[in-house]
Amino acid sequence: MHPSENGESSDDMDAFLDEFEHSPLPDPLSLAQLEKALRVVADGVLPVAPPKIKSALKRDLKLGYPDDLVMRDMQETSCETLFVSFCSLTESGHRQQEFCGTAKRAGVSHALFLCDPLQAWFLRADTAFESVLSLVLFEIERLKPSRVVCVGASMGGYAAIRCGIALGRRPSTDASAPAPDRLKSVVVIAFGPQVFIDPSERAAIGLPPVSFNPALDRLHFAARDLNLPLHSLVHLASRAISDAQLDGPHALVELHVEVHVGELAGSDVREARLLELAISQAQRAEESVPHVERQATSWTVAVQVHQGSGHTIAADLKSRGQLDTIVRAHV
């Protein structure tokens, strides 16, 4: 053996390098790594200054969410299930409704199709997400369905889950609670949704770069100047479950979130697993608190990972003839 310049033998150095090069990296989907990411988010992260993007987005976000971005398809029958679709990212200024054909083939009788040409994840500076939620609540109050099904892909998936979380709360002390008394259950079907939309949070938990990062950066830049919070679904779900402790045993409406992700989209898979873990942890923490009448666990998340697909999982499932089956199972 010949010593190297730093005093170590070359054989020892070769062995070290071989072990380093072949040692496995931490599995981002392992329970330990997922729990670590949730702790990072819970502890807060330093904001990352977004690029100086010249855009009219900040001005447009102040205009609120207009009703003309909603398309209604209502039949003259009683409504048991209200179908609400949120569109994904599209070219700026282009209005498109999604899942129209899927809803029709599934036999949906009452549907709302919402689009967001600002590519702002359905957020507005006036009332954040509440301006969108109020449109959904108006139809719920008018139609009085017992069930709401929210559907969306990517940006629309974030909005669909966020709407589901809001509808899943029924504070007993608030007469203006989001969920009307007749609403018994909420189902969300999300395809490749974002769970984290703040670039700072995404960077802090090590999510890889994605094609829609520029849109998130533009939103971050505008939201920062407007004091518009970019809440993650983990934060919103955890807070809703925690707040339910104060509102009695019937504060949560039954909520089922079904997330479909492609195995090739590592960020989508990890975000879905983080949401699944966060809701599970929040409910376990709630159940450990002594109550006179404890809130029964009524929120579930099911993540389905599809082989050979990436972020465009909704389009892939449609081409395979599986999309209609998935939606029809819930409507």
N, C-alpha and C positions, 0 to 999 in steps of 0.2 A: 504494500500500500504506500502511496506517495501522498504526503500532506499537501493540502492546497494552501493558497496564500493566507487564508484566515485561520489556518491551524487544523482544519478538519480534513480527514482523508478524502480523496476523490471518490472512493467506494461508498463512504458514508453519505457524501453529497449526492451521488447518483441514486442511492437508495431513498434519500429524502425527496428528491425531485420526482422520482417514480411514484412514491406514495402520494405526493401532493397532486400530481397530474391525474392520478387515477382515483383519488378519494372522491366519493360522491358529494355533490353540492346539496345543501339542505333542500328537502322536498317542499316547495311552496304550498303544497296541498296537505301537508301533514298537520295533525291537530296542533302540535307545538308551534309550528310556524303561523298557522291561522290565529291561534290565541295570542301570539306575539304581535301580529298585525293589529288585532283589535285593541290590545293594550296601547299601542302607539297612537291609534286614533283617539282612544279615550283620554290619553294624556295631553292631547293637543299637539299641533305641529306648527312650525314657524311658516308664515306665509311666504310663498315664492313669488317674487315680482314678475307678473306676466309681461310679455313683450308689448311695446307701444304700438298697438295696431290701430290704424286710422279706420274707424268704422262708425256707421250710424246706429249701431246696435244700442248704445247707451241711450240715445234719443228715443229710439223705437220702443225700448223696454218701458219707458214712462207712459206709454199710451194705453197700457192695460191689455187684457185679452178680449178682443171684440167678439161678439156673438156670431159675426159672419164667418168665423173660422170653424163653425160647427155645421155639419150636415146631419139632418134628422131623417130617419126612415121609420115612420111609425104607422102601424096598421090600426084599423078601427076595432081593436079587440082589447080585452083586459090584459094587463101586463103582469106576468109572473116573473119574467127575467128581463132586465135591461142590459143590453150589450153596449159597452163603451170602448171604442177603439182610439188609440193614440198613435199618430204617425211617427215614423222614424226620420232621421236626417234626410234632407233633400236639398236641391239647389236653392240658394237663398232667393226668396221672393216667390217661389213656386208653391202653390197650395195643392196638397194631395191628401186624399182620404185612403186609408188602408184597411184591408180585411173586409171590404165590402162584399166581394164575391164569396168569400168564406162564410160570412154571416148569412148571406142569402141561401147558400147551399145547406147550411146547418138549420135552416128553418127559423131564424131569428125574426121576431115580429116587431120588436122595438129596439132601435139602435141609435147611438150617437157616434159620429165619426169626427174626431178633432184633429186639426193640423196646426203646425207651428212653423210658419215660413221664416221666423227669426232664428231658428235653430238654437233656441234658448232653453231647451229642456222644459218647455211649458211654464217657465218662470216669467213674472212680470214685476216691475219695480214697485207698483202700487201696493199689492198685497201678496207678493211672492207667488205661491202656487194656489192660494185661495181664490183668485179670480177665475181660475179654471175649475176648481172644485165647486164653486158656486153654480156654474152652469150645469154640472152633473146633479148637484143637490136639487136644483130647480125641477129637473125632470123626474127625480125620485119623488119629490113631494107631489108632483102633478100626477104621475103614473102609479105611484104606490106599489112598486114591485117588491116581492119578498126576497129577491136575489138580484145581485149585480155581478156581471162578468166583465172585467177589465182586461183588454188585450193590447199588446204593443211589442215592438221590436226595437232593440238598441235604445235610442233616446225615448221612443215611445214605451219601451219596456220599463224604463225608469219612472216615467209618468204614470203608467198603469199600476205599478207597485205602490208608488206614493199615493195615488188615489185610493187604492185598496187599504192602505194603512190608515188614511184619514177616515174612510167609511167604516173601518173596523173599530172605531172608538165611539162609545156612547156614554159620555159623562153623565152620571145620574143627577149631578147638581146643576147642570146647564141645560136650560130649556131649548137652546139653539144648537144642541149637539149635532154633529154631522150626520150621524146615522138615525134616520127616522125609526119610530117604534116598530113599524111593520117589517122593516128590513131584517131578515133572519141570517143571511149569509152573504159573503163576498168571495168571489173567486178571481184570481189574477192569473193570466197566462202570459208569461213574458219570455221573449226570445232574445237571447244575448243582451240582456239589459245592463246598463251601467248602474252600479250600486254607489260608486263614489264619483262625483262630478267636479269636485274641487281639485285642480291640478296639484296643489300642495299635499293634500291627503294621498292622492294617487302616487306621488313621488315618495312620500314618507313610508308607505307600505310596500314599495317596490314593484308596483304594477308596470309591466313593460309598455313601451310606446305603442300607440294604436293610431289607426288612420284618422280618427276623429279628434285627435289631440288639438289641432288648430282651432276647431270649433269650440272646444272646452277652454282654450286659452282666450279666445275672443270673449266668451261669456264671463270668464274670470276677470278680465280687464274691465268690462262694463259693470259687473256686479260689485267690484271693489269700490268704485267711485259712487255707486248708488246705495251702498250699504245693504245689498241684497244677499242674504245668506245662501250659500250653496250646500245645503244640508245633504248628508249621505243618507241612504235608506237605512243603514245600520243605526245611525243616530236617531232617526225618526221612529223606527220600530221599537228600539230600546226605550226611548222616552215614553212612547204611547203605552207600552206594557207597564212601565214603572208608574206612570201617572194613574193607571187603572187601579192601583192599590188604594188610592184615595177616594175612588169613586164608586166603590161597592162591587159586589160579586157579579153584576150583570153589565159591567162597563164595556166589555169587549164583545163585539159582534163576531160570530164565527168567520174566520178568514183563512183561506187556503191559497198559497202562492205556489204556482207550478212554474219552474224556471227551466227552459230548454237552452242548452249551450252546446257548441261544437267543441270537440276535444282539441282541435287545432288552434283555438282561440284561448290561449293560456290565461289572459287577463279576464275573459268572461267567466271561465271556470272558477278561477280563484275568487272573483267578486261574488259569484253565486254561493260558493261555499262559505264565505265570510258572512253573508246575510243569513244563511241557514244556521250557522253557529251562533251568531249574535242573538237571533230570536230564541233559539234554544236556551242560551245562557240567561237571557232576560226572564224567560218564563220560569226557569229553575230558581232564579233569585227571588222572583215574586212568590213562588210556592213555599219558599223557606221562611217567609215572613208570617207570623201568626195572625190569623184573621178570625173574626167571629164567623163570617161567611167568606170563604176563600174563592177567588175567581178561578173557575175551572179552566184548564189549558184549552184554548180554542183557536190558537193560531198555529198553522203548520206551514212548512216550506218543504217542497219536494224538488230536488235538482236532478234533471235527466241530462246526461252527457252523451251526445250522439257522435259515434265514430265517423271519422273521415270528413267532418264538417268544420267550418271555421265560424267567423262572426256572422256570416249571412245564413244563419241556421234556418230562419223562417223560409227563405227562398229555397233552400235545399230540401226542407221538409215538404214544401209545396210541390217541387219537381218529383219527389218520390211518392206523391199521393198520400202523404201522412198528415199534412197540416189540417185538412178538413176533419179528419178523424179525431185529432187532438182537441180541436175547438168544439166539435159536436158532442164530445163526451161531457162537456160542462154546460152546454146551453139547452 
